[in-house]
């Protein structure tokens, strides 16, 4: 494999939080337990970020993507610094076989 046949590919998405999920999670946070609404939000965002990364690899004509990594961060809004959304980034090394 030649390094000239490899490139960095990325895919990202920002998934917004809604007030209903925030309200429900505040109750779960108060009493303890699993925050399933946030889990589904993160899973959906993760899938979309990976799909966008693979589409980016496809634009380069890549056959494979190696060393895939996922990172998350939260965005905040307003003076009270409440969570507004979750940013998910998928990145990896795309390989073009010749």
Secondary structure by P-SEA (a helix, b strand, c coil): cccccbbbbbbbbbbbbcaaaaaaaaaaaaccccaaaaaaaaaaaaaaaaaaaaaaaaaaccccccbbbbbbbbbbbcccccccbbbbbbbbbbbbcc
